[in-house]
């Protein structure tokens, strides 16, 4: 019976994700916005309200273990590719000063706004036992996330990857996410330690050891393996198996350290030798199945974790406040940073709009917070709506600030057919 339910769940989730993705793509949105919306549709807010009996039968809590396991595998694989792609982007080094201004300000401003609104949100929305500063720091980190993969996809789809503000935005997103993920890892480590500063010191020491192993042992080891057995960048089956084992071992290590498995997956990808041919090969083998099949399961589980209570009373006001602070913080922070770096107002505002994209990365942060007990269902729902709204805002705002004619000219100057 469990296998029957799992197969039915998979069919419903994948069909809904494709349908919502097609609708949102028709409206000019990236596919990820449609898949995020599909999660909301399948949750208690929509399907649970319209078809409560069917929803209770198909998505009973006791039947979600299989979905959860599959989505975790998809999440780990996705973050592995993100780690590889982040290292492959040369713009971080080429535009380090400008990207530093944009990335840092696009993190600090939304973080400051998150800390500013935390006193109003903590009493009603923090789970019992979660202290103010733990909740506030998590909220600050959640508001500061930028979705590097979503931004890259938006720019690529519109032929703007090689434009001046496109390159700046990509490099800035890498800087911003590095800072935000360090803060997030620190907050999760604080909670996972359970022994105060001693426990935090143990986790920090474990991460340092893991980094040393990855960059001083694993990286040169795989460099030799790839030179010897995959000189053309196409890994053989044994090499691919070795990569998967290393990926899972790294994810297991951070899970064992009371951090989330996604941190280990990301670090393993970032630690591998830089080889664009290897990246292309792994992306072709892993990304299609991960993004098309496994990631919609993650979106669906996120939707199932929402609650209608977030849309009534004081929670609705909190939702509007979080969405506003998240959008203002990112757009203003990114734009100010670009202006300080010497860019014009149009490019600066377009860069700020792109920094506002959150997408899947925000959902990963939310899931980490929910798993760690930092937030409850209402705050989880609020952050999911925030991620959906701010990601959907990205393309219209970028077009508004930069101008359609100017974007077309920038595509031509960058040598892209658009």
N, C-alpha and C positions, 0 to 999 in steps of 0.2 A: 504493500500500500504506500509506503514511504517513497519508493521509486516512482510510482505513478504520480503522486503529488509533486515530486521534484520535477518530473518531466512537464507536467501541466504548468507549474510555476515558470519554468524556463520558456515555454511557448508563449505564455501570456506576457511575460516581461520583455522578451525580445521583439514580439510583434508590436507591443505598445511603444517601445523605444524607437523602432523603425518608423512607426506612424508619426509620433511626435517629432522625431528628427526631420522627417520630410516636410511637415507643416512649418516648423520653425525655419528650416532651410529656405523654403519658399518665401518666407518673410524677411530673408536676408540675414538670418542669425546663424552662427556656427552650429554644427550638429550637436555639440556637447550641451548647448542650451536646451535643445529638444529632449535629450536623454535625461537631463536634470528635471525637466518638467514632467517627463514620464514617471520619474520616481514619486513626484508629488501626486500625480494622477492615480497611481497604484496604492497610495497610502490611505490612511484613515480619513484624510481631509477630503478626498474626492470619492474614490471607489468605496471606501468604508462608509461614507455618508449616503451614497446612492444605492449601494447593494450590500448592506451590512451582513446579511447571512452568507452570501457568496464569498465576500471578503474574509469573513471569519473562518470559512471552511478551507479556502485555497491558501490563505496566508496565516494560518494558525501559528502562534509563537513556537509551539513544539515542533513544527515542521520546517523551520528555517535554518537548521544546522547545516544542511547540505549547501544551501545557497550561500551561507556565511563562509563556509570553507572555500567554495569556488571563487567567491568575490575576493577573498584574501589573497588567493593565488594570483588572480588578475591584477590586484593592487600592487603586489610585490613585483610582478613582471613589468607593469607600467612604470613604476618608480625606478626600476633598473634602467629602462630605456631613457627616462628623463635624466638620470645621472650621466648616461653616455652622451646624450645630446647637449647637455649643459657644458660638458668639457669640450665638445666639438665646436662650440661657438666661439670664434676668434674675436668677435667684436668686444668681448669683455676686456681683453688686453689692449686692443687698438683704441678704445674710447674710455679707458679706465677713469680718467679724471671727470669727464662729463657724466659717465654712467654712475660714478660714485656720488656726485651731487644729486642726481635724480633718484637713484636707488635709496640712498640714505634718507633723504627728505620724504620720499614716498613711503617710507617705513615709519619714520619718527612722528610725522604729523598724524596719521591714523592711529598710531599707538597712543599718542598724547590724548587724542579725542576718545579713544577707548578707555583710557584711565580716567578721563574726566567724567564719563557717563557711568562708570562702574558703580559708584556709590548709590546711584538711583536704581540700578538693576540688581545688585547683589542681594538685598533683603528678600526679594520676591522670586528671583530666578536661579539663585545658586543652590545646589543640593545641600542637604543638611550635612554639617561637618566640614564644608569647604570654606576655608578662610577667605577674607576679603582680598588679600594681595594675590593669593593663588588664582582666584576667579578673575581679578582685574588684569593680571599679567596674561592669562590665557585669552581674555577678551581682546586685549591690546594686540597680541600676536595674531589672533584670528582676523582682525580688521586690517592688518598690515600685509596680508598675503597677496601676491600677484601670481596669476596662473601663466607661467612661462610657456607651457605647451599650447594653451588656448590662444595666447597672444601671437605666438609663432604661426599658428594655423590661420588666424585672421589676416595677418600680413601676407602670408603665402597665397591664400585664396584671392587676395586683391592685388597681387603682384607688387607689393610694397616692401618686401623683405630687404631689398638693397637700397631703399631710399634713405636719406639722411636721418629723418626722425624714426624710421623703421629700425635702422641699425642701433640708434641710441636707445630705443625702447627695449629691444631685445637684450642689450648689454645691461641696461638698468634693471630689468626684471631679474636677471641672474644675480645681481648685487643685492637687490631687495629681498629676494627669496632666501639667499644665504643668511642674511641678518635675521629675518623673521623665523627661519627654521632653527637657528641657534637659540633664539629666545624661547621658541616652543619646546625644543628639546630640554632646555633648562627647567621650564615649568613642569613638564611631564616627569623629569627626573626628581624634582622636589616632591611630587606626589608619590611616585613609585618608590622613593627611598624608604619611607616609613620609619627611618631611624634618625630623622633630623639631619644635621650637617654631616654626621658620620656616614649615613646612608648615601647622601648626595655625593660625598667625596668618593665613596666606593664606585658609584655609577660613573662619575667623571673619570676616575682612574681606569675603569673598564673601557670607556669610550676611547681614551688615549691609547690603550693597548690595542684595541681593535683597529684604530687608524694606523698605528705603527705596523701592525701585521699586514693590513691591506696595501699600504703604500711602499713598504720596505721588503715584503716577502711575496705577497700575492701578485702585485703588479709586475715585478721583474720575472716572477715565475710564469705568468701568463704571456709576458712579452716573448719569452723563450719558446713556449708552447706554440704561440701563434706564428712566430718566425719559422719554426720547424715543421709544423703540421698544417698551417693555414697561411702560407706565404702570399697567396692571392687574396686574402681577406675573407675567404669562404670557409667557415669552420666545418670540419668533418663531423660525423656523428659523435665520435669519442670526445672531440674538443667541445662540441656543443653541450654534451652531457657534463663535462667538467665545469663549464661555465654555469650551468644550472645548479650543480651541486655547490659551487662557490657562492652563488647568489643566495640559495636557501640557507647555507651555513651562516652567511653574514646577516641575513634577516633573523635567523634564530638567535644569533649572538645579541642583537639589540633587543629582541623580545626577552631574552634571559636577563638582560641588564635592566629590565622594567621600563625600557623605552618601547616604541612601537616597531613592528617588523619593517615598516616602510623606510625607517631611517637606515637600517642595514642594507636594504635593497638599493637605495639611492647611493650610499657610500660605495658599495661594490661597483656599481656602474661608473661612478666618478673616478674610482681607483684604477680601472682597466686602462691599458695602454691606448693612447689616442691613435685611432686608425679609422679614417672615414669609410674605408671599404668594409671594415668589420661592422661599423655602426649601420651602414646601409643594409648589410646582409642580415644582421640580427633584427633590425627594424622590420624588414620584409618578412621574417619568419615569426616574430613574436607579436608585433603591433597589430596586425589585422585581427587575429583571434582574440587578443587581449582587449582591444578597443571595441570590436564588433560584438563579441559574445560575453566576455567576462565583466567588463566595466559596467554595462547596463545592469548587471546583477547588483553591483555596488550602489548604483543610483537607486535601484528599487529598494534595497535594504535601508538606504538613507530615508527614502520616502516612507517606508513602513515604520521608521522611528519617529515620525512627526506626530503632532497632536493638534486637533482642532482648537484646543484651549488657547493656543498662541494667537488666534485671530479674534479674540474677544477681550473686552475690558482693558485692564492695564497692560496686558501683554501685547495688544495691538499697538498701543502707544509706544511701548518699548521697541517693537519691531520697526515702526516708522523712524524712531530715533536712531536705531542701529544702522538701518539702510542709509539714512541721511549722513551720519557721521562717517560711515565707510566710504561713501561716494565722494563726499567733500574732501576727506582726508587724502584719498588717493589722487584725485584729479588735481587738487590744489598743490599737494606735495610734489607730484611729478612735474607739474607746470612750473612751479617756483624753482625747482632744481634745474630744469632745462634752461630757464631764463638766466640763472646764476652762471650756468655753463656757457652762455653766449648765444643761445638759440632765440629766434624770433618768437613772438607771441603765438602765432598760428601753430608752428611746429611744437612749441612748448605745451600748449593746450592739447594738441593731438597726442603728444607723448603721455600727458597726464591721463587722458581718456583711455589709452591703451593700458596704463598701469592699473586701471580700475577693473580690468578683467580678472576674475577669480576662478570661476569654473570648477574643474575637478579638484584642484589643489585645495580649495577651501573646504570641499567635502571631506577630503582626507584629514584636514586639520580638525574639522568638526567630529569626525569619527574617532580620532585619537582622544579628543576631549571627552566624548561620551563614554568611550571604553575606560578611560582613566577616572571617571566619576567627577570630572571637573564641571560638567554641565548636565542638566536634565533634559527631558523631552521638549519642554517649552523653549528653552534657549537654543536647543538643537534646531527646532523648527524655525526660529527667528533667524538664525545664521544661514540656514538653507535658503530661505526666501531672500536674504541679503545677497547670497552668492548668485542666485538666479537673476535677480534684478540688476545687480551691478554688471554681471557678464553680458546681459541683454542690452545694457546701456552702451557698451563699449563701441560697437560699430557705428550706431547713429551719432554718438558724440564725436567720434573721430572724424566722420564725414562732415559734421556741422562745423567743427573747429578748423579743419584743414581746408574744406571746400572741395566739391566734386571736381571742378575744373583743375584746381591745383593738384589734387591727387592723381588725376589722369596725366598731367604734365610730369609729375614726379615719377610715375611709372615709366614713361617714355625715357626720361633722363637716366633712370636706373637700368635701362636696357631690358625691361620686362614687358611682355605683351599684354599683361593684366588679364 
